[in-house]
Amino acid sequence: MQVDIQLFGALRGLEKGDCLSLEVAGTTIADARTALMLHAGNHWPAERASVLVACAFASNTQLLRDAMPLPEDGGLVVLPPVNGG
């Protein structure tokens, strides 16, 4: 599934327009997290990529847990922790 991801906080500026589209091999938020971590490991500075383990994922209306399905519209927001997590 193609997923469009918006980046906020410490992740801003890592991608043009603060968003990216990724192909996710699975159907859950955990699968999207894995795909984003792989992308980040190949394209972002290590200290920025490492923050993804503590990030929250959300749709336009709710926070999403790793076991939850990807939103039908393919839109995700990644929210890094603030003030140390």
Stockholm file with secondary structure:
# STOCKHOLM 1.0

chainA/1-85         MQVDIQLFGALRGLEKGDCLSLEVAGTTIADARTALMLHAGNHWPAERASVLVACAFASNTQLLRDAMPLPEDGGLVVLPPVNGG
#=GR chainA/1-85 SS CEEEEEECGGGTTSSGGGEEEEECSSSBHHHHHHHHHHHHHHHSCHHHHGGGGGCEEECSSSEECTTSBCCTTCEEEEECCSTTC
#=GC SS_cons        CEEEEEECGGGTTSSGGGEEEEECSSSBHHHHHHHHHHHHHHHSCHHHHGGGGGCEEECSSSEECTTSBCCTTCEEEEECCSTTC
//
